[in-house]
Amino acid sequence: MMKRVYACLLATLLAMYAISATAADTPLGAGDALKISVFGNPDLSLETKVSEAGSITFPLIGDVSIGGLSTADAEKKISGLLTGGGFLRKAEVNIMVTELQSQQVSVLGQVLHPGRYPVAGKRSVTDMLAVAGGVGPEGGDTATVVRTRNGKTSKQIVNLTEMMQSADMKSNVDLVNGDVIFVDRAPKFYIYGEVQHPGGYKLEHNMTVVQALSIGGGLTPRGTERGIRIKRRDAKGNLVEINASHEETLQADDVVYVKESFF
């Protein structure tokens, strides 16, 4: 029993240390939870959150504005106020960030756990997707990344599958507070007629008609592979119907029709 308690305490301490370590160079902001201590002065220990105005209230010195400062700079500021105000001759201040709320990236769309997640230090697209549980079963190969830098907003389409298969990580860009990742829904095709399981299915890359038949459960006893037809939109958006071979490559939103055999 005691071993489990010690293990839980150790895990908690390691998690807090990891947050604090990665947040060391990240500017503090509203909502960040801090644990502040002054060496040799336990009565000055404090657990608090940064206010919307970017300040905290500290014993003896009152309101201290630390929004936008790194933890190191905030430590120096509090130390200076304690010594400059004549409260202590020497003040060794330590700030541990226990919860980082001011720096967040939104991970939306087809991921297992969409939401806003804290980002401290260097975090890439794949890092944040992993935090959100990865791409969900309805997710496609691409993600849209929206970033704002120097007041200018840009949008980048990242092909996740190609990036991982080629090991070319140029598109695995770094993210900062306010950035957004949106994982697109995978394209679908539809199959109906004389198949076992008609319906809509995820369209895999370079999927053929014969593969679509397999995903649809195969033919019914009355079905035939002859005369399979596909309805699709052309470049102008017009609905066209084509005779399809088994090796015809499907496109997004194709509708495959399997006819009934009359023999």
N, C-alpha and C positions, 0 to 999 in steps of 0.2 A: 504493500500500500504506500509506504513512505517513498519507495523508488519511483512510483508513478507521480507522486506529488512533486518530488525533486525534478523529474523529467518535464512535467508541465511548467514548473517555474523556470527551468533552464530554457525551454522553448520560447516562453514569453519574453525572457530577457534577451535572447538572441534575436527575436523578431523586432523588439524595440531598438536594439543596437543597430540592426540592419537598416531600419527606417531612418534612424538618426545619422548613420554613416552616409547613406545615399543623399540625405537632405542637407548635408553640411554646406554645400555650395549653392543650394537652392534658396532663393529669396523667401523669407517668411511672409505669410499673409493671413487674411481673415479666415478663422476656423481652425488654424493649425493648433494642435494640442501640444503643450510644452511641459516638461518637468525641469524646473530650475533649482539648482542648489548652489550654496556658497560654502566653500571649504572652511570647516571649523565653526560654522554658524548654522546649526540645524534649524534654529528658529526662523531663518530666512528662506527655508525650503518652500517651494511653491509649485503647485500643479494648476495650470490655467490654460485658457484659450485666447488666441489673438482676436481682438474685437474687430467689428466691421470697419472701424476707423484705423485699424492697424496698430493698436496699442494694447498694453497689458498694465495692470495695476500691481506694483511691487511694494513689499513692505518697506517702510521708512521713506522711500523716494516717490511714491505715488505713481501717476500715469507715466509710462515710458513708451514712446513711439518706436516700434521695431519693424513695422511693415516695410518690406523691400530690402531689409538687411539679411545677410547670411547669419547663421547661428554664431559664427566667430565674431562678426561685427556687433551682433546684439550682446554677446557676452562682454565685449570690451566697453560697450556703451553703459551697461548696467554697472560694471565694475567701476567705471569712471565716475558715475553718479554717486555711488556709495562712498568712494574715497574722497571725491571732490566735495561732497556734502558734509564731510567730517564724521561720517557714521562708522567707517572702518579705516584703519591705516593701510590695510592690504586686503583686496577682495579678489579671490579666485572663483570666478563664476563659471558654472557649467550648465549648458542648455542641451537637453535631449528632446528631440522631436518624437513624440509618441504617436501622433496621428497627423498625417499631411493631407489637408483638405483644400488648401489654397491653390495648389498646382495640380490640375486634373486634365485628363484627355478623355474625350467621349468615344466609346467603341460601340457602334450601332449596327443595325441590320442583322444579317444572318450569322450571328455568333451565339454560342450557347448561353452566355450571360451578358447581354447588352447592358451598358450603363456608363457611369463616369468613374474613372479610376485615377488614384493619385499617381503622379509622375515625378520622380525625384532623380536628379542626375541624368545620365544618358540613357534614353529609352527609345527603341526603334519600333517600327510597325509590327514586326513579328513578336517583339517583347510584349507589346500591349495586347495583341491578339491572343497570346498565350495566357495573359492575366484574365482575359474575358472568356477563357475556356476553349478557345479555338473556333474554327469555322463550323457552323452547325450543319446538319444533314441536308438542309435546303440551300446551303450556301454555294455560290459559284466560285469561279477561278479568280475573280478580280475584286479588288477593293478600291474605293475612292478615298483619297486622303486629301483633306482640306486643311491648309496651313495659312496662318497669317504672320507675316514678317514685315517689320517696319511699316505697318499700316496697310500693307498690300496682301490681299487674299488670293491664294493660288489653289488650283485643283489638279491632282495627279492621279491617273489610273495605274494601279499596280497589279500586274498579273502574278498572283501568288504562286500558281503552279509553275509557270515558266521560270520565275525567279529561283525557286527551290531546285527545280530540275537542272537548271544551267549553272547553279551556284554563283550566279551574277547578282550580287547584293547591292548594286547601285540604287535600286529602287527602294531598298529597305531604309528609308530616310529616318532621321532622328526627329522626335516629337517633343513639343513643349506645351506648357499650359494653354488651353483653349483650342488645341488642334482636335480634329475629328477624323475618325476612321469609319467608313461605312462599307460593310461587306455586302455586295450585291447578291440578289437571289439568282440561283442558277437558272439558265434558260430551260424551257420544257418543250417536249413534243407530246402529241396526243395520238392515240391509236384506238380505233374502234372497228366494229364489224365483227367478222368471224374469228375473234381471238379469245383466249380463255379469260384474260383480265384486262378488258378495255379501260382506258383512263389516261390521265396525264402523268408523265414521268420526267425525271431529270435527264436533260440532254448532255451526254458525255461528249468530249472532244472527238470529232471525226466519226461519230456513230453512224452506222449504216442501217439500211432497212432490215436486213436479216437480224441484226443485233436488236433492233426495236421489236421484231417479232418474238425474239427470245424473252425480252423483258416483259412483253405482254402475255407471257405464259404459253406461247405457241398457238397454233391453229386449233379451232374447234373441229370436231369430226366433219363438219360441213364446210370448213374453210378451204381455200386454195391459195397457193403462192402465186398463181398466175393472175395477171391483171391488177396488181396492187397499184393504188393511185395515191398521190400526195396532193393535198391542197396547201398552197403557201402564198404569201404576199410577195409580189415582185418589187423592184426598186422604187416603183411609183406608188406602192401600197395597194395595187390591184390584186384581187384574189384570182389565182390561176390554178389549174389542175394539170398534173403531169402523170404520165405513165412511169412507174418506178421500177428499176432493176433491183436485184438483191443488194448490189454494192453501191446503190445511190446513197450519197452522204446527206444526212438530215440537217436541216437548219432550224433555228429557234422558232417555235410556234407552228412547226409543220403539223399537219393533220394527216395521219396515215389511215387509209381505208382498205380493209381486207374483205374481198368479195366472197360470196357463197358459191361453192362448186355445184354445178348442175349435172355432174356426171358421177 
